[in-house]
Structures are given as structure tokens and as C-alpha cells.
Amino acid sequence: MELDRSLLLTLPLLMFGCGHDAPSPNPNETQPPAEPAAAEGKPPPAKTASDKTPGDKTASLAKKSARKREPLNVILLTVDALRADMPWAGYGRDIAPNLTRFARENVSFDAHRSVTSFTAQSVPAMLSGRYASTLYRSGYFFAGYQETNEFFPEVLQAKGVRTIGVQSHLYFNRGKGLNQGFDVWEMVPGITFNERSDDHVTSPKTNELLMKHLSNPDNVKGRFFAWTHYTDPHHKWIRHDESPNFGDKDRDLYDNEVHYTDQHVGKFLAWAEKQPWWEKTAVVISSDHGEAFGEHGMMQHAHELWEELVRVPLLIRVPGVEARRISTPHTHLDLAPTILELMGEEPLQGAMGESLVPEIDGKPGSEKPVVLELTADNVQPSRRAVVSGDYKLLRFGEGNGPEKLFNLKTDPSEQKDLSKAEPAKLAELRALLDKKFAALPRVQPHGGMKLKGGGTADGPLRPELAQR
């Protein structure tokens, strides 16, 4: 349901899919690395695509051809607020042993980003392969999406693929449009909506529901797509006795929450491996956004496009494909094309990403610019960013908004603004960012509310009402 407009306007900060400024970073608190690094005492990473021999390439192409003859099922597991600095990427604490094992046994994309920094814009990007600003939506922070948008589960459903969704936060409930194309759409029972936080422990119930639906012969007798979103790492962070006590600081509690969720992801995967459909099923694991713990004076997420907010894991298991780590940068715009290709379907019309299947099969990826966006709503103003090579340009607003330039190779935590020191590079990325956004078929949100940063949500509900 939409939040009461007056309530939203009075809330200085929203906590579900939203962060707040940290009073001041704790100088004694150890911050995790912004970029993955090799952890001491960890096993060596799996071979990258560049390590492969011509024989490996031939085998990969053969496997790809075989998979085309037999489309796969796909299970998509997303974990709320899961940062990129996980153990398999160099984080020192063993906070996700099951995901770490999964990463080492399958394909890990080490430079993956969401396209934005909070759920209500990142999830629709996953489902459509398009930026939120190009979709028909309301102007609320907890945006609703119109049925005139095409999400990839609709394409699967039309082809007779069984589509299953199990969700654990009421933002995903009917009325927001995220259930478009799902034959089964069920919420974890007993949850309530809190616009500031997440009050419930839901991983056990999420697993119970997901396994129930994937045990139902009506759902798995043919091809199927299933998606669930584990919410427990979302604030508010609590300590679970089933997981290690890492301490009392915010990051300590978050790490405990991640470990707790990882246990349940592991339990689901262990169960799934025993099912008759397992060898014909791909598994995609990612997150909707990252999480801040004092970096740039912020806590939690939303509002900005800093690396700690947009860098997320992407792990993909495809039967018959060997483990590898891929360093080519990608975003959530690529998930819909990838899932459709794994399932033997044509690309989604209008999708702005590309399938990752060629890289999964061993083909080297190409370095393309990565474009990020936080489109304005009634709570937060617009933010835009582009990453090209080692450099990232952040624009705070639209058009002529203030800008900051960073070299992510030498400054992965984005501390040194180079916009004055490197004017030529600034001009290059500025022109690239302008070009990318000029090409987007953007849609003004609807609902009549005032948008943060200026303007009104006076856009159309569907294409035929769009202003020409």
C-alpha cells in the first residue's frame, strides 16, 4: 500500500531502503575494504576467464550448446543490504560460510553493482532490465509500478513457465506491481509494515514457504522460475544466538545478521541439491543494494550512489559450468537478459542490459561504462553516476548539479575528489554521463506529489497517456 503522503513528508528519514547520516564515524571501528582484496589464510581464488586454455574454451562452448538444447529452471535468491566485501572477496570475518563455498564452486562477478542504492528502484531494475526512471511508477519513495511495465516473469508466464515468488517484507505485497507475471506470490505470514525499519526475523519462514512451493508437483513438473528475497540483514540489526557474537557495534550486529541469513540460504541450497530438478536448475544470488557503516558520514542506504551502497555480490551457478571469477563490471540491468537466456527465452523487449551467459561460459567480457541512477521521488533528490575504466563521476542532482570525480583504482573508498586536479578526465566523463542520460526514454512519475529537488510527479500512468 502507498504511505500516507503527509506521513512521508514528515519523516526526515526512511529506514526501509533508506539510510541516515551517521553522527560521526567511530575512529576506533575497523572499516571493511571498499574493494575486494585477497584475504590472508584464504584458499586461492578460482581461475579467471583469462587463465583458461583453448581446450577449456572448446569445452565451454560445447556446454553452452548443450544448454541451449535444454533450457534451465532458474532460482533467484536476493539478500537485502548485502555488501560486496564478503569473505570470498577479502573480508576477514567468516560471516557467510555457505555463500563463500557457493562463490568458490561457481561463477562470481567481482565488480558487480546494483543500478541504485535502495530496494524500490533496484528490484524493478532487476525485473525489467531497465532503469526505474524509464518505468511507469508513482513518485513515492516506496514506489508502485504500473502493469504497463513489462517484467521478465510475465514473458516466462506467457510461455508456460511456472513463476513463483516468496517475499518477506510488505513492500513486496500486492499493490506495488512487483508481482506481475507470477503464478504464485506469497508473503511470509505474521509480518507487519514499518516504514522506518524491518521488525521481523523471517529467514526460517522464507525457507519453509519456498521449499513448500518447490515441493509442489504442480510447480515443478515443467520449467519454473522462483525468486525469494531474504530480508534479515536489513536494519534493525539484532543478534541471533545461532550465529557468532562479533560485538556490539553496528557492523558487528550486521555481520551476525548476515551469518544468520547465510545459514538459512545454506539450508535451502542443501535441500535443493537433493531435488530431482537440481541438475536442470541455475541459481543466481545477489542483493538489492549495499549498506553504509559510517563511510561518507552515512549509515544504511539510499540517498546516494557511493560504492558501499551500490557494490553488491553476484554469484551464479549453472550446471556443468566450472568455477571462475569475473572482473568485468556489470549491473542489475543484466540480470533479466541473463535469466531469460538461461531459460532459453528471447531477450526482453526494451531491456537495457546484456546477458552474462557468454561470460559465464568463458568468453572474455568487454569493459563498458557502468551508469548508475537514483531517480528523484518525494523523499530524495536525483543522483547520477558513471564508472568508466578506473574513474567514477558522481553528479548530485541533474543537469548542472555538483560533481565529484574519483579514481577507484587508487582511491576505492572515494575520499579524494579529482574534479579540479583532472579537468580533462572530468570533461570526458561528464560528456559520457550526459550522453547516456540523453538517450534514456525517461518517464515522469505520477501521483501529484512534490519531488525532492524540484518538480511534481505529474507523469502518465501508461504509455498512451504520455505527453508527446
N, C-alpha and C positions, 0 to 999 in steps of 0.2 A: 504494500500500500504506500501511497505518497505521504510524506510527512506533512503535517500542518505547516503552511507557509510561514505563519507568524512564529511558530516554534523554531523553524530553521533560521529565521532571521535573527532570533535572539540567542542562538547557540554560537558562542565565539569560536568553538572548535568542535568538530565531529570526530568521534573516535572509531567508528567502524569505517574502515577505508579512509581514515583521516588521522593525521598526526597533530602534534602541537610543539611549540618551541620548547626546548629544554631550558630550564632556568640558567644553567651553565654546565658545560661538560665537566665531569669529575676527572681532575687531572690524575687521580690515582687508579682510575678504571682502565684496564687494558682494552684497547680497541682492536677489533679484528682487522686483518689486512683488507684493503678495498679491492685488490686484485688477487686472484689465486696465486699461490706460491707453493713450492714443494715443501711439505711438512717433514721434519726430522722424524726418523723412525717409521715412516710410512713406506709401503711397498712402492716400487716404481710404477709410474702411470702406464696404462695400456698404450700400444703403438698408435701413433697418429697416422692419418692417411698418407703423409709424406714418407713414412717408414716402409710402405708396402712395396713388394716386389711385383714384376709383371705377372708372375703366376698368381699372386694374390688378387690382382686386378681382374684377371680372367675368371677366377673363381667367384669374385663378387658379381661380375656381370652375369654369370650363369645363375647365381642365386636370385638376382633381380628378375631375370627372365622367368624363372620358376614361380616367383611370387606373383608376377603378372598373370600367370595362368590360374592362380588360385588366390583370389582376394582374401585379405585377412579380416578378422574381427579386430577392433581397437578398444582398449580400455584407457581412458584419460583420468589420471589422478592428479589433482591440483591441491597444493598445501598452502594455506593462507600465510602471507608475510614471510615466506621462506627466503632468506638471504642467499646470495651467491657464495659467501665464504663458509662453505660447509667442509667437513673433514676431507672429502676427496679432492677439494680444491685448496687445501692447505691450512684450514682452521685447526688449531691444536687440540681442542676438546673433542672427544669421541661422542658427539651429540646425536649422531644419526648412523648407527652401525648397519642397519638394514639398507638404507639408501646408499651408503658408501659401498656396500657389497654390490648393490644393483648397478651403481655407476661403473665399477671396475669390471663388471661382467657384460656390460652393454655399451651403448654409444652415448658419450657425454659431450654436450656442446658447452664449451668453457667460456664463451663470450656472448652468451645469450642475454637478451633484455626483454622485459615487457615493453609495450609501447608507451606506457604511462605509469603512474605511481599509486593508483588505487583501484579497487575492485569494480566499481560501477562503470569504469571506462575500459579496463583491461579485459574483463571477461567477454564483453561484446566484441572486442577486437579478436579474441581467440575464436569466437563462434562464427564470425563473419569474414575474417581476413581483411578487415577494413578499420580505419581509424574511427573512433567514436564520433568525431566531428563530421563524418560523412554519412552517419546513420540518422534515421528519423527517431527523435528522442525528446524527452522533456528536459527542461532546464534546471531540474532539481539536482542536488548533489547525489542523492540516491535515484539516479535517472531511470525512467521507464522507457522501454524500446518498443516501437510500433511493429505490428505484424507485417507491414510493408517492407521491412528489412528482411533479407534472406540470410538465414544462418545455415551452416552446413548440415546440422541434423535434419533439416527439412528436406534437403537433397537426398540424404540416405533414406529417410522415411518414405519418400516418393518411390524409391527403388525397392521397397520391401524389406529394407534392413530394420531390424528391431532396435529402437533407440531408448535408452534407459538413463534416467537422471536421479541421483540421490543427493540431497543437499542438507546442510546443517546450520544455515543461517537464514533468517526470514527475509533478508533482502532478495534471496533467490526465489521467493514464493511467487505464485501466480499473480499477475498484475504488472509485473516488470517486463514481461516479454522474453525472459531468458529461457523459458520452457518451450519455445517454438520448435516444432519438429520432434518432440519427444513423445513416444508411445506411453512410457512410464515416467512419472515425475512425482517423487515422494519426498517429503520433508521428514527429517528426524523428529520423532514425537517429543512433546513436552518442552519445546523451546519457545521463548518469548523474544520480542524485538526490543532492543536497546540501541537507540541511535548514537550513543556515546561509546559503546563497548560491546563485548561479547561475554555473556554471563554464564555460558553453559559448557560443560565438558561433554563432547559429542563423538569423539573418535570411536568408542566401542559401539555405540548405536549406529554410527555411519557404516561400520563394517558389517554389523548384523543385517542392516537393510540391504546393502549392496550384495552380500552373499546370498540373501534370500532371493533377490531378483535374478541373480546369475545362476541359481539352482533351479529356477522355474523352467521346465522344458519348453514352455511357450515362448520364452525369451531367448533361448539359446539353441533352438532346433535348427535355425538358419543363421545367417550372418547377423552380428549385433555390434552396436556401439554403446558403451557405458561410460558415464562420467560421474565422478563424485569429487566434492571439494571438502577437504579436511580443514576445519576452522580453528582448532585448539591453539595454534601458535599466535593467533590474533590476541591483542590486548583485550581483557586484562589478563596479565600473566600470573599464574598461580603455580605452586609447587605440587607435583604429583609424587606420592611416596614410591610409586613403581619405578621412578627414574632417579638418577643420581642427584644429590644435593650439591649444586655448583656454587651456592652462595645466595646472598640476599639482594644483590644489585639487579637492576632491570635486565641486563644482558644475562645474568646468571639464571633468572627465572625463565626468561625466554628460551635459553638453552635447555632447561628442564622440560619445557613445553614441547620443544622440537623433538627431544629424545622420546617423550611420551607418545607423540604422534607417530614417530618413526617406528615404535614398537607395533602400533596398530597397522601401519602400512605394511610392515614386515609380516604380520599375521595374515593380512589379506593376501599378499603375494604367495606366502607358503600354502595357503588354501587353494589359490588359483592354479598353482603349479600341478595340483593333483586332479584338476578337472579335465574332462575329455576334450574340451575345446582349446586347451592351453597352447598346444603346438601350432595352432592356427590363429594365434592372437598376438597382436602387438600391444605393448604398454608404453604409454607416454606419461612422464612425470614432470611437473613443473610447478610454478607458483603464479599468483596473480600480480605480485609486486614484492619488493624487498621491505626492509624495515630499518629505521634510523635509531641509533643509540647515542645521541649527542653530537654526531657529525654535523657540521654546519649549523650547530645550535638547535637541532631538531630532534624530536622523539617521534617514533612511529612512522607514519607515511602520509601520502597525498601532498598537495600544495606545490611541490617542486619536482624537479627531474634530476636530482643528484644521483650519482652512481649507486649509492647504497639503497636507493629507493627503486631503481629500475633494473639493476642486475639481478637475475634470478637463475636458478638451475634449469637445465633441460636435459633429461635423460630419456633415451628411447631404446626399448627392447624390441627387436624384430627377429623372429625365429630364423635361425641359420646365418645370421649376421654376426661376425666376430666383434669383440670389444675394440673400441678406438676412442680417442679424444679428438675433438674437432675444435679448432681455434677460430674458424671463420665467424664473424659477427652476424647474428640473426636476431629477429624479434618475433613476438607473438603473432604478427601478421602471417607468419609462415606455418602456423600450426594447422589451420583449416586446410590449406592445399596439401600438406603432408599427410594428414589423416585421410583425406579423400583418396590420395594416390595409393596409400597402403591398403585401402579398402576396394581398390580397383575402379574408382569413380573418376569422372572428369572434373577438372578444376571448377571451383565455384565462380560463377559469373560475377565479375566486378571485384574479385579478390585482389588485394594489393601486395600480397606476399608471394612467395615461391615455395614449391615443395622442397623439403630437405632430403627426400628419398635418394637422389643421386649421391649426395654426400654420405648418407648412411651406408650406401653400397660401396663407398670408397673413392668416388670421383672427387678430385680436389675442388674446393669451393673458391669462389671469387670474392675479393674484397670489395664490397659495395657499401656506400654510405648508409648509415642507420639513422632514421628520422624518428624522433620521439615527440609526443604531444600530450599536453594536459589541456583540454578544451575548457573554456570558461563555463561555469554554472553559477547558481545563486550563492555559493559559498566561497569559491576560489576563482582567481583570475587565470587567464591563459598563460601557459608556459610552452615553449618550443625548444627543441634541441636537435642538433645533427652531430653525428660522430663519423669522421672521415679519416681513415688511417689512424694515426696516433692522437689526433686532435678532436676536441669536442667544443662546440659552441652552444652556449645556453642563452636563450632570449627570454627575458622576464616581461612577458606581455606579447602583443602582436605588433607588426609593422616596425615602428621605430623604438620599441621598448629597449631598456638597458640590456647590455650583453656582457658575457664573460667568456673568455677563451682559455682552455686548458690543454696541456699536453698530458694525456693519460698514461703514456709510457714512462715519463719522468716524474709525473705528479698524479698517481692513480687516485688519490683522495681529494683531488680538485681543490687545492689550497692556494695555488699561485695563479692569479689572473694574468694572462699574457696579452690581453686585448690592446694594450698600449705598447708593449715591447715588440709585438709581431704584427704590425698593421697589414702586411701583405697576406698573411695567413688569415687574419680576421676578415679581410675583404673577400678572400676565396670562400671561406665557409659561410659568410653572410650571403653571398650570391647563391651558393648551393642551397641554403635553407630557404631563401626567398623563392627559388625556382621550384623546389619540391612542394612548398605550400601553395604556390600559384597554380600548380597542376591538380591539386586535390579538389574533388567535387563536394565542397563543404556544404552542410545543411544547417541552417539556423535552428536552434532548439525551439520547442513550443511550450506553452503553458502560461505565458504572460508575466512571469516573474522577472525582476531586475537581475541582470547578470553582473557578477563581481568584475570590476574593471570597466564597466560601462556597457550600455546596450540593454535590450529587452528580449526575452525569449518569445518572439512573435513569429516564429517559423511555421512551416506547414506540418501537418500530421502525416501526409502521404504525398507521393510524387506528383499526382495530378493537381495538387493544390499549390505546388511550388511556384514561386514567382519566376516569371520568365525574363 
